[in-house]
Amino acid sequence: KIRNFFMTTSSLFPILISVVAIYTAGGVADGFSFMRFATTRNTSFCIHNSRQLLNSDVRFHLFSTSNNNNNNDDAINSQVDKKLSKNEQEDLWLSNALYFDQKKKSKGSSSGKHPNEELELSLPKHITCNTWPRSSFGRKLKKRAARPWMRNVEIRELLSPHPLAGQLGLFAAATFRQFDVLGEYCGEVFDADDDGGGKYATYLENRDEKYALGVDAQHEGTEARFINHYAGISTEENKPNVIMKVTYVEELPRVMIVCMRDIQVGEEFLLQYSDEYVQEYIG
């Protein structure tokens, strides 16, 4: 009997450890039924509460990729998704590279001239992670945070009758599902208490906290810097289809772009900019 007791207890031990791990990570908020996975194809970020994703800051914790086999996900996965081949993705990277400064060549960049010479005058530098203050600590953070070019997205020049004709926008080159993570919004990290940042600034930390950090993508950033404000553009009940969320990956704050709904090939990614931005730059 004693042996059977210990055998039963040992078989339940891994389950007990898993429950404790999820509980301590905050996964019990509003019940386990609200746990969803937002995948970047290579890594899964466990979102503890799907409603929190859209309404408040959440923390993402790295987990190995796994399937969530509930009825809703089965219905979603049964649909045919548009995916890019390796060659198509490489061609897209070369095309997107034309919209970044090519003075410093990087893997995936192109030496070709930009088709629109006016847009070439003030091209931003492409970076794969946030640029932290110049210090040995900052260099270590940059090395740890390095990410490749964003996948399955295309930078396009906007044509008439688009309200922002002549400017640039970011579009889906493959199918995205609700809670998919496009990638990271990168830029120069600054002290938000001392500097308000530029036109493309957002916050790494809550500005109401004692110490706040911001990230400014005006001069350097990822493809995400080309996502436009939704007002006057969105046809989905005049709503944005992606959202910025401050997350923590490997204990570092990041700004991730997360899909609020399913997004089809050819759709433009649209954000809701801050009221301050709208008042100052849009009016």
KABEL-V928004 format. One line per field, one symbol per residue. ss: DSSP state (@ for helix, = for strand, . for the rest). A space follows every 10 residues. Layout:
ss->???
This chain:
ss->.@@@@@@@@@ @@@@@@@@@@ @@@@...... .@@@.====. ...====..@ @@@@@..... ===....... @@@@@@@... .....@@@@@ @@@@@@@..= .......... ........@@ @@.===.... =....@@@@@ @@@@@..... ..=====... .......=== ==...=.... ====...=== =......... ===....... ..====...= =.@@@@.==. .......... .========. .========. ..=....=.= =...@@@@@@ @@.
